Amino acid sequence: YSLKKDDLVIDIGGNDGTYLKHFKNLNKKIKTLCVEPTIETSNFAKKIGINVFQDFFNLKNSQKIKKKYGLPKIILCTNSYGNIDNILNFTKGLDELIGEDTVFIFENPYLVSTLKNNQFDTMYYEHVSYFSITPLVKFFSKFNLEIFDYKKTKVHGGSIMIYVRRKKNNKINKKILSIIKNEKKFGLSNIMTYKKFSKNIKK
């Protein structure tokens, strides 16, 4: 994304700044912000020169971030987006920070992989949402946002990294249409798919 000096990269749930430090290695002039509520952990990020917003991310706090730091070029959220109780308020906060040139990149377990590979052990109390592309396209559209790319990864037995930006037009690109077609073929909208998963787990 051709990051230049003074471009801002935000990591929501950035822990100790491990992810963000790579951007500093890329260019020391890139601005970084770790949004992390845990004080002890985020203090490590401070020690390596990363700005820290010590609180949970939501609409109210996104407005504070915007006022102090401006709009980011990249927002990262790795294995945190699926842990949000109030995903609507959280996404309103994202909407506040996503400008015409901003990209929101998040990674979470992919529902198709979870079901296909019987990954019941990735399901626990803090995982509130389980994601696939089809409903997310509709969800982000409500905020005038679009999924424009994705990449499958091996994390948690099969995850998906999803790329979101401000909507350019009302057309969905071929790559996204293709995965929507595959999700339908797999049976994500069919209750029997989930009953079969349940049966497999009991077995």
C-alpha positions as CSV (number, residue, x, y, z in Angstrom):
1,Y,0.0,0.0,0.0
2,S,3.0,2.3,-0.6
3,L,3.3,3.5,3.0
4,K,5.2,6.8,3.2
5,K,6.5,8.8,6.2
6,D,3.8,10.1,8.5
7,D,1.3,7.5,7.2
8,L,-0.6,6.0,10.2
9,V,-1.0,2.3,10.9
10,I,-3.3,1.2,13.7
11,D,-3.4,-2.2,15.3
12,I,-6.6,-2.9,17.3
13,G,-5.8,-5.4,20.0
14,G,-2.1,-4.8,19.3
15,N,-0.9,-6.4,22.6
16,D,2.9,-5.6,23.0
17,G,3.4,-4.0,19.6
18,T,5.0,-7.1,18.0
19,Y,3.0,-6.6,14.7
20,L,3.5,-2.8,14.5
21,K,7.3,-2.9,15.1
22,H,7.7,-4.4,11.6
23,F,6.3,-1.2,10.2
24,K,8.8,0.8,12.2
25,N,11.6,-1.5,10.7
26,L,10.2,-0.7,7.3
27,N,10.3,3.0,7.8
28,K,10.9,4.8,11.1
29,K,8.8,7.7,9.9
30,I,5.7,5.6,9.7
31,K,3.3,6.5,12.6
32,T,2.0,3.5,14.6
33,L,-0.7,3.3,17.2
34,C,-1.4,0.2,19.3
35,V,-5.0,0.1,20.6
36,E,-4.8,-2.2,23.6
37,P,-6.7,-2.1,27.0
38,T,-4.2,-4.1,29.0
39,I,-1.8,-1.8,30.7
40,E,1.1,-4.2,31.5
41,T,1.2,-5.6,27.9
42,S,0.8,-2.4,26.1
43,N,3.6,-0.8,28.1
44,F,6.0,-3.1,26.1
45,A,4.8,-1.4,22.9
46,K,5.5,2.0,24.5
47,K,9.1,0.9,25.3
48,I,9.8,0.2,21.6
49,G,8.5,3.6,20.5
50,I,4.9,2.8,19.5
51,N,2.1,5.1,20.5
52,V,-0.5,3.4,22.7
53,F,-4.2,4.1,23.2
54,Q,-4.9,2.2,26.4
55,D,-8.6,1.3,26.1
56,F,-11.1,-0.8,24.3
57,F,-11.9,0.1,20.7
58,N,-15.5,1.4,20.1
59,L,-17.2,4.4,18.4
60,K,-16.5,6.8,21.2
61,N,-12.8,6.0,21.4
62,S,-12.5,6.0,17.6
63,Q,-13.5,9.6,17.6
64,K,-10.8,10.4,20.2
65,I,-8.3,8.5,18.1
66,K,-9.4,10.4,14.9
67,K,-9.1,13.8,16.7
68,K,-5.6,13.1,18.1
69,Y,-4.0,11.0,15.3
70,G,-6.1,11.6,12.1
71,L,-7.2,8.9,9.6
72,P,-5.0,5.8,9.2
73,K,-3.7,4.3,6.0
74,I,-4.0,0.7,7.4
75,I,-6.1,-0.7,10.3
76,L,-5.1,-4.1,11.5
77,C,-7.2,-6.4,13.7
78,T,-5.7,-9.9,14.1
79,N,-7.9,-12.5,15.8
80,S,-9.8,-9.8,17.7
81,Y,-12.8,-8.9,15.5
82,G,-14.5,-12.2,16.2
83,N,-14.1,-11.6,20.0
84,I,-16.2,-8.4,20.1
85,D,-19.5,-8.4,22.0
86,N,-20.9,-5.3,20.4
87,I,-19.7,-5.7,16.8
88,L,-22.1,-3.0,15.5
89,N,-20.6,-0.3,17.7
90,F,-17.1,-1.6,17.0
91,T,-17.7,-1.3,13.2
92,K,-19.2,2.1,13.6
93,G,-15.9,3.0,15.1
94,L,-14.1,1.6,12.1
95,D,-16.4,3.5,9.8
96,E,-15.3,6.7,11.6
97,L,-11.6,6.0,10.9
98,I,-11.9,4.5,7.3
99,G,-11.1,7.3,4.8
100,E,-11.0,7.0,1.0
101,D,-7.5,5.6,1.2
102,T,-7.8,3.4,4.3
103,V,-7.6,-0.4,4.3
104,F,-9.0,-2.4,7.2
105,I,-7.3,-5.9,7.4
106,F,-8.6,-8.5,9.8
107,E,-7.9,-12.2,10.3
108,N,-10.1,-14.7,12.0
109,P,-10.8,-18.4,11.8
110,Y,-12.8,-19.1,8.5
111,L,-16.1,-20.8,9.1
112,V,-15.8,-23.2,6.1
113,S,-12.5,-24.5,7.5
114,T,-13.9,-24.7,11.0
115,L,-16.8,-26.9,9.8
116,K,-14.9,-28.9,7.2
117,N,-12.0,-29.8,9.5
118,N,-14.0,-30.3,12.7
119,Q,-12.2,-27.5,14.4
120,F,-14.4,-27.4,17.5
121,D,-11.4,-26.7,19.7
122,T,-11.2,-23.1,18.3
123,M,-14.7,-22.5,19.7
124,Y,-14.6,-21.1,23.2
125,Y,-16.3,-18.4,25.3
126,E,-14.4,-15.3,24.0
127,H,-15.1,-16.2,20.3
128,V,-18.4,-14.5,19.8
129,S,-18.6,-14.5,16.0
130,Y,-17.6,-17.0,13.3
131,F,-17.0,-15.5,9.9
132,S,-17.6,-16.3,6.3
133,I,-17.5,-13.9,3.3
134,T,-21.2,-14.0,2.3
135,P,-22.8,-12.4,5.4
136,L,-19.8,-10.0,5.8
137,V,-20.4,-8.5,2.3
138,K,-23.9,-7.5,3.4
139,F,-22.8,-6.4,6.8
140,F,-20.0,-4.0,5.6
141,S,-22.3,-2.7,2.8
142,K,-24.5,-1.1,5.6
143,F,-21.5,1.1,6.4
144,N,-20.7,1.9,2.8
145,L,-17.7,-0.5,3.0
146,E,-16.7,-3.3,0.7
147,I,-14.6,-6.5,0.9
148,F,-12.2,-6.3,-2.0
149,D,-9.8,-9.1,-1.4
150,Y,-9.0,-12.0,0.9
151,K,-6.2,-14.5,1.6
152,K,-6.5,-17.8,3.3
153,T,-4.0,-18.6,6.1
154,K,-3.1,-21.6,8.2
155,V,-3.7,-20.0,11.6
156,H,-6.2,-21.9,13.9
157,G,-6.5,-24.8,11.4
158,G,-7.7,-22.5,8.6
159,S,-8.2,-18.7,8.9
160,I,-9.1,-16.0,6.4
161,M,-7.5,-12.5,6.1
162,I,-10.1,-10.1,4.8
163,Y,-9.4,-6.7,3.2
164,V,-12.0,-3.9,3.5
165,R,-12.2,-0.4,2.1
166,R,-14.6,2.4,1.4
167,K,-17.0,1.3,-1.3
168,K,-15.9,2.3,-4.8
169,N,-19.1,1.2,-6.6
170,N,-22.0,-1.3,-6.1
171,K,-20.2,-4.1,-8.0
172,I,-18.7,-7.1,-6.2
173,N,-15.4,-8.2,-7.8
174,K,-15.0,-11.6,-9.4
175,K,-12.7,-13.0,-6.6
176,I,-15.3,-12.2,-4.0
177,L,-18.2,-13.5,-6.1
178,S,-16.3,-16.7,-6.6
179,I,-15.8,-17.4,-2.8
180,I,-19.5,-16.5,-2.2
181,K,-20.4,-19.2,-4.8
182,N,-18.1,-21.7,-3.1
183,E,-19.7,-20.9,0.3
184,K,-23.1,-21.6,-1.1
185,K,-21.9,-24.8,-2.7
186,F,-20.4,-25.9,0.6
187,G,-23.8,-25.3,2.3
188,L,-23.2,-22.5,4.7
189,S,-26.8,-21.4,4.3
190,N,-28.2,-24.9,4.9
191,I,-29.0,-26.0,8.5
192,M,-28.0,-29.6,7.7
193,T,-24.3,-28.5,7.3
194,Y,-24.3,-27.5,10.9
195,K,-26.2,-30.6,12.1
196,K,-23.6,-32.7,10.3
197,F,-20.8,-30.8,12.0
198,S,-22.5,-31.4,15.4
199,K,-22.8,-35.1,14.6
200,N,-19.1,-35.3,13.6
201,I,-18.1,-33.7,16.8
202,K,-20.1,-36.0,19.0
203,K,-18.7,-38.9,17.0
